[in-house]
């Protein structure tokens, strides 16, 4: 992928001076680095990146995986970190599900994963795996509709 290909994607267009673009691009790059560390191969930025597609594909154990990366940047003071994270995921997962479904179909992915990149470092170091699992459990119990329904995996 060339520099021009990257700049054609909204989140990598830094000429717009939109801080959200920088945050989103940073999140996608952090996710790609993590996937490499987790022994995924063929990590690729989805080239066409229309609003209805996910961000990355990668392979592991002969399975092609689509990833939708959401960067969570805003923090509300006076609210518990886990509660804020739950709310942010709940409000974005429906759109992520649509993006993952479209990409999985178009790119022949076997697995879809919703990935959150949280830029609140000071809070994230205090949470452990069971804290994140608690958030996933709450999302699964959300009302009549299970929030993560249609997404094969998720991570925080």
RODO-2510 file (C-alpha; in nm, 4 decimals, decimal comma):
residues 156
     n   res          X          Y          Z
     1     x     0,0000     0,0000     0,0000
     2     x     0,1396     0,3362    -0,0988
     3     x     0,1344     0,6655     0,0873
     4     x    -0,1328     0,7867    -0,1572
     5     x    -0,3490     0,4824    -0,0792
     6     x    -0,3272     0,5604     0,2906
     7     x    -0,4047     0,9287     0,2457
     8     x    -0,7154     0,8387     0,0439
     9     x    -0,8608     0,6829     0,3574
    10     x    -1,0397     0,9282     0,5825
    11     x    -0,8550     0,8393     0,9031
    12     x    -0,5148     0,8814     0,7379
    13     x    -0,5978     1,2195     0,5801
    14     x    -0,4145     1,4478     0,8216
    15     x    -0,4543     1,7499     0,5912
    16     x    -0,8102     1,7832     0,7208
    17     x    -0,6706     1,8843     1,0609
    18     x    -0,9360     1,6630     1,2201
    19     x    -0,8052     1,5265     1,5512
    20     x    -1,0399     1,2279     1,5198
    21     x    -0,8541     1,1192     1,2058
    22     x    -0,5254     1,1102     1,3945
    23     x    -0,6789     0,9170     1,6851
    24     x    -0,8427     0,6670     1,4502
    25     x    -0,5268     0,6146     1,2457
    26     x    -0,3222     0,5692     1,5631
    27     x    -0,5707     0,3071     1,6847
    28     x    -0,5539     0,1111     1,3587
    29     x    -0,1739     0,1178     1,3631
    30     x    -0,1626     0,0091     1,7298
    31     x    -0,3982    -0,2790     1,6494
    32     x    -0,1792    -0,3853     1,3552
    33     x     0,1293    -0,3854     1,5782
    34     x    -0,0527    -0,5943     1,8396
    35     x    -0,1643    -0,8445     1,5748
    36     x     0,1966    -0,8877     1,4662
    37     x     0,2993    -0,9486     1,8260
    38     x     0,0149    -1,2021     1,8572
    39     x     0,1650    -1,3988     1,5653
    40     x    -0,0898    -1,3010     1,2990
    41     x     0,0492    -1,2936     0,9454
    42     x    -0,0413    -1,1079     0,6265
    43     x    -0,1729    -0,8106     0,8243
    44     x    -0,3327    -0,5838     0,5657
    45     x    -0,5133    -0,2529     0,5762
    46     x    -0,8362    -0,2982     0,3822
    47     x    -0,7611    -0,1020     0,0708
    48     x    -1,0996     0,0190    -0,0509
    49     x    -1,2152     0,1285     0,2981
    50     x    -1,5615     0,2547     0,2302
    51     x    -1,7663     0,3482     0,5341
    52     x    -1,9251     0,0041     0,5218
    53     x    -1,6018    -0,1939     0,5536
    54     x    -1,3741    -0,3004     0,8361
    55     x    -1,0159    -0,1807     0,8890
    56     x    -0,7779    -0,4775     0,8746
    57     x    -0,7433    -0,8367     0,7659
    58     x    -0,4891    -1,0873     0,8902
    59     x    -0,4299    -1,4605     0,8954
    60     x    -0,3714    -1,7028     1,1782
    61     x    -0,3993    -2,0812     1,1793
    62     x    -0,4988    -2,0735     0,8096
    63     x    -0,8024    -1,8576     0,8875
    64     x    -0,8586    -1,5137     0,7408
    65     x    -0,9823    -1,2637     0,9987
    66     x    -1,1469    -0,9221     0,9505
    67     x    -1,0930    -0,6602     1,2217
    68     x    -1,2931    -0,3461     1,2873
    69     x    -1,0891    -0,1171     1,5112
    70     x    -1,2590     0,1457     1,7239
    71     x    -1,0436     0,3970     1,9048
    72     x    -1,2009     0,5172     2,2279
    73     x    -1,0590     0,8540     2,3212
    74     x    -1,2983     1,0617     2,5287
    75     x    -1,3176     1,0152     2,8986
    76     x    -1,5810     1,1535     3,1354
    77     x    -1,4493     1,2574     3,4705
    78     x    -1,6354     1,1215     3,7692
    79     x    -1,7478     0,8009     3,5978
    80     x    -1,5900     0,4604     3,6441
    81     x    -1,3661     0,3541     3,3571
    82     x    -1,5404     0,0193     3,3061
    83     x    -1,8823     0,1857     3,2818
    84     x    -1,7565     0,4371     3,0277
    85     x    -1,5928     0,1664     2,8213
    86     x    -1,9151    -0,0377     2,8257
    87     x    -2,1192     0,2609     2,7017
    88     x    -1,8713     0,3487     2,4255
    89     x    -1,8651    -0,0096     2,2985
    90     x    -2,2431    -0,0425     2,3195
    91     x    -2,2944     0,2691     2,1054
    92     x    -2,0447     0,1639     1,8356
    93     x    -2,0859    -0,2118     1,8068
    94     x    -2,3942    -0,2101     1,5799
    95     x    -2,2070    -0,0113     1,3128
    96     x    -1,8982    -0,2285     1,3618
    97     x    -2,1097    -0,5414     1,3121
    98     x    -2,2326    -0,4093     0,9740
    99     x    -1,8785    -0,3220     0,8666
   100     x    -1,7487    -0,6639     0,9687
   101     x    -2,0324    -0,8496     0,7971
   102     x    -1,9783    -0,6601     0,4705
   103     x    -1,6018    -0,7127     0,4808
   104     x    -1,6267    -1,0797     0,5724
   105     x    -1,8504    -1,1359     0,2704
   106     x    -1,6436    -0,9252     0,0286
   107     x    -1,3037    -1,0555     0,1422
   108     x    -1,3925    -1,4168     0,2294
   109     x    -1,3020    -1,3850     0,5968
   110     x    -1,3649    -1,6809     0,8252
   111     x    -1,3742    -1,4823     1,1489
   112     x    -1,4743    -1,1281     1,2446
   113     x    -1,3287    -0,9426     1,5425
   114     x    -1,4231    -0,6085     1,6939
   115     x    -1,1149    -0,4517     1,8535
   116     x    -1,1101    -0,1516     2,0858
   117     x    -0,8032     0,0596     2,1323
   118     x    -0,8325     0,2705     2,4444
   119     x    -0,6183     0,5795     2,4785
   120     x    -0,6801     0,6201     2,8507
   121     x    -0,3555     0,4574     2,9538
   122     x    -0,3611     0,5496     3,3214
   123     x    -0,6954     0,3707     3,3694
   124     x    -0,6280     0,0692     3,1499
   125     x    -0,3264    -0,0396     3,3522
   126     x    -0,5540    -0,0983     3,6505
   127     x    -0,7908    -0,3349     3,4709
   128     x    -0,7228    -0,7031     3,4292
   129     x    -0,8706    -0,9740     3,2068
   130     x    -1,1665    -1,0348     3,4393
   131     x    -1,2547    -0,6620     3,4304
   132     x    -1,2664    -0,6687     3,0517
   133     x    -1,4616    -0,9966     3,0581
   134     x    -1,7144    -0,8295     3,2885
   135     x    -1,7715    -0,5606     3,0240
   136     x    -1,8229    -0,8277     2,7566
   137     x    -2,0678    -1,0094     2,9852
   138     x    -2,2675    -0,6876     3,0327
   139     x    -2,2773    -0,6349     2,6568
   140     x    -2,4050    -0,9893     2,6059
   141     x    -2,6860    -0,9275     2,8562
   142     x    -2,7837    -0,5880     2,7087
   143     x    -3,1626    -0,5744     2,6711
   144     x    -3,3398    -0,7921     2,4192
   145     x    -3,0532    -0,7773     2,1704
   146     x    -2,7113    -0,9164     2,2469
   147     x    -2,4712    -0,6371     2,1561
   148     x    -2,1858    -0,8581     2,0309
   149     x    -2,4253    -1,0795     1,8286
   150     x    -2,2788    -1,1362     1,4826
   151     x    -1,9215    -1,0651     1,5905
   152     x    -1,7011    -1,3711     1,6352
   153     x    -1,4563    -1,2160     1,8754
   154     x    -1,3722    -0,8978     2,0559
   155     x    -1,0897    -0,7466     2,2502
   156     x    -1,0129    -0,4414     2,4558
***
